[in-house]
Amino acid sequence: MTNKQQSRKTYQGEKNNKERTMGKLIAAVGRVLEQKGYPGLTVGNISKEAGVDRKLIYLYFGTLDKLVETYIKGKDYWVSATINAVEYFGNTPTAGSRGFLESLLMNQFEEFQKNVEMQKVLAWQICEESLIMSEIAQEREKMSALFFAFADKELQGKDLDLRGVVSILVAGIYYLVLHSAHTKSTVCEIDISTAEGMDRIKDSIKNILGWAYDSVEKPS
């Protein structure tokens, strides 16, 4: 084996080891968050869960906050939705804002309901003042700005406060999921831990969007 081949092999091995270790640390953040909640996100807990030296957190991520931010951005529904929306709105959407919004909210409801880690993250965002969560919230608002810029053109001159409607729907989804997860009880006799309960809320989301759009699309 030549010196050049040996050097390349060593470099690739170091790179692969770094990527594996980073992956272990990012995954460990999720497990610690699920087991201990946001107060448990310490260097000691994360490095122990990952089975690696705590110094590697600083070597590969710089700070604990940057590691946690990397994890959250990889899991957060709205951050990934922003990327998809860039492509969607860059073309000529046939479904319009109504179809896109319905799909977005349905997916949010399903993803959030089954993602325990992100439920913990949102509870953290609501209950604690955090620079990390503030930055993540700003990422979500980028999605909002992109969507509403498109919707405003479509609804120009029509009397519909779509931002108000969407705010209520997003907040309702968050509340229903967190309430169900934390209390194991119903809201208005609906249990979203069941398929029937999920379907009832999905149907209601569709109805609310339908009423909102129909109110300006149909003649009074």
C-alpha positions in Angstrom: 0.0 0.0 0.0 1.4 3.4 -1.0 1.8 6.3 1.5 -1.0 8.1 -0.4 -3.4 5.2 -0.1 -2.5 4.8 3.6 -3.1 8.5 4.2 -6.5 8.4 2.4 -7.6 5.3 4.4 -6.6 6.9 7.7 -8.4 10.1 6.8 -11.6 8.3 5.8 -11.5 6.3 9.0 -11.2 9.4 11.1 -14.0 11.0 9.2 -16.3 8.0 9.6 -15.5 7.8 13.3 -16.3 11.5 13.8 -19.6 11.1 12.0 -20.5 8.0 14.0 -19.7 9.8 17.2 -21.6 12.9 16.3 -24.6 10.6 15.4 -24.3 8.9 18.8 -24.3 12.2 20.6 -27.3 13.6 18.6 -29.3 10.4 19.2 -28.4 10.6 22.9 -29.9 14.0 23.2 -33.3 12.6 22.2 -33.1 9.7 24.6 -32.1 11.9 27.5 -34.8 14.3 26.6 -37.4 11.6 26.6 -36.2 10.0 29.8 -35.3 13.1 31.9 -36.9 16.0 30.1 -35.1 19.3 29.3 -33.5 19.7 32.8 -31.6 16.4 32.1 -29.9 17.8 29.0 -26.4 18.0 30.6 -23.0 17.2 29.2 -22.6 14.4 31.7 -26.0 12.8 30.9 -25.6 13.1 27.2 -22.1 11.8 27.0 -22.9 8.9 29.3 -26.0 7.9 27.3 -23.9 8.1 24.1 -21.1 6.1 25.6 -18.4 8.6 24.6 -16.0 11.1 26.2 -17.7 14.3 27.2 -14.9 16.3 25.7 -16.1 15.2 22.2 -19.2 17.3 22.6 -17.0 20.4 22.7 -14.7 19.1 20.0 -17.4 18.3 17.5 -20.1 20.8 18.4 -18.4 23.6 20.2 -21.0 23.9 22.9 -23.7 21.8 24.5 -26.3 24.3 23.2 -25.1 23.7 19.6 -25.4 20.0 20.0 -29.0 20.3 21.4 -29.8 22.8 18.6 -28.5 20.3 16.0 -30.7 17.6 17.4 -33.9 19.8 17.5 -33.4 21.1 14.0 -33.1 17.5 12.7 -36.4 16.5 14.4 -38.5 19.6 14.3 -41.4 19.3 11.9 -41.6 22.9 10.9 -37.9 23.2 10.0 -38.2 20.3 7.6 -41.5 21.7 6.3 -39.8 24.9 5.4 -37.4 23.1 3.1 -40.2 21.3 1.4 -42.2 24.6 1.1 -39.4 26.3 -0.8 -39.7 23.8 -3.6 -43.5 23.8 -3.5 -43.9 27.6 -3.7 -41.1 27.8 -6.3 -43.3 25.9 -8.7 -47.0 26.6 -9.6 -48.9 24.7 -6.9 -52.1 23.2 -8.3 -53.7 22.7 -4.9 -53.3 26.3 -3.9 -52.7 27.5 -0.4 -55.8 25.7 1.0 -54.5 22.2 -0.2 -51.0 22.9 1.0 -52.2 24.2 4.4 -54.5 21.2 4.9 -51.6 18.8 4.2 -49.3 20.7 6.4 -51.6 20.7 9.4 -52.5 17.0 9.0 -48.9 16.0 8.8 -48.1 18.2 11.8 -50.8 16.6 13.9 -49.7 13.0 13.0 -46.0 13.7 13.5 -46.4 15.5 16.8 -48.8 13.0 18.2 -46.3 10.1 17.8 -43.0 12.0 18.4 -42.5 11.9 22.2 -39.2 13.7 21.9 -40.7 16.7 20.2 -43.5 16.8 22.7 -40.8 17.3 25.3 -39.2 20.0 23.2 -42.4 21.9 22.9 -43.1 21.7 26.6 -39.6 23.0 27.2 -40.3 25.9 24.7 -43.5 26.9 26.5 -42.3 26.5 30.1 -38.7 27.8 30.0 -37.0 30.9 28.6 -34.4 29.5 26.2 -32.2 31.1 23.5 -32.1 27.8 21.7 -35.9 27.5 21.6 -36.2 31.1 20.6 -34.0 30.5 17.6 -36.0 27.4 16.7 -39.3 29.4 16.9 -37.8 31.9 14.5 -37.1 29.1 12.1 -40.8 28.1 12.3 -41.7 31.7 11.5 -39.7 31.6 8.3 -42.1 28.8 7.2 -45.0 31.1 8.1 -43.6 34.0 6.2 -43.1 31.9 3.1 -46.6 30.4 3.2 -48.4 33.6 4.0 -46.6 35.5 1.2 -48.1 33.0 -1.2 -51.5 32.9 0.4 -51.8 36.7 0.5 -51.5 36.9 -3.3 -54.1 34.2 -3.7 -56.5 35.9 -1.2 -55.8 39.5 -2.1 -58.9 41.7 -1.6 -60.7 39.0 0.3 -61.8 39.4 4.0 -60.1 36.4 5.6 -57.6 36.6 8.4 -55.8 33.4 7.5 -53.1 34.0 10.1 -55.6 34.1 12.9 -57.3 30.9 11.7 -54.0 29.0 11.3 -52.7 30.3 14.7 -55.7 28.7 16.4 -55.4 25.4 14.5 -51.6 25.1 15.2 -52.1 26.0 18.9 -55.1 23.6 19.1 -53.0 20.7 17.7 -50.2 21.4 20.2 -52.6 21.6 23.1 -54.5 18.5 22.3 -51.4 16.3 21.9 -49.7 17.6 25.0 -52.9 17.3 27.0 -53.4 13.7 25.9 -49.7 12.8 26.5 -49.5 14.4 29.9 -52.9 13.7 31.4 -54.0 10.6 29.5 -57.5 12.1 29.3 -60.0 13.5 26.8 -60.8 17.0 25.6 -64.5 17.6 25.0 -65.0 13.8 25.2 -62.5 13.2 22.3 -59.6 10.8 22.9 -56.9 11.4 20.3 -54.9 8.4 21.5 -57.5 6.4 19.5 -57.8 6.2 15.7 -61.4 7.5 16.0 -60.3 10.5 18.0 -57.5 11.3 15.6 -60.0 11.1 12.6 -62.5 13.4 14.3 -59.9 16.1 14.8 -58.6 15.7 11.3 -62.1 16.1 9.9 -62.6 19.2 12.1 -59.4 20.7 10.8 -60.6 20.2 7.2 -64.0 21.6 8.1 -62.6 24.7 9.7 -60.3 25.4 6.7 -63.3 24.7 4.4 -65.5 27.2 6.2 -62.7 29.8 6.2 -62.0 29.6 2.5 -65.6 29.1 1.4 -66.5 32.3 3.3 -64.6 34.3 0.8 -64.7 32.1 -2.3 -68.5 31.6 -2.4 -70.9 34.5 -2.9 -72.9 35.5 0.2 
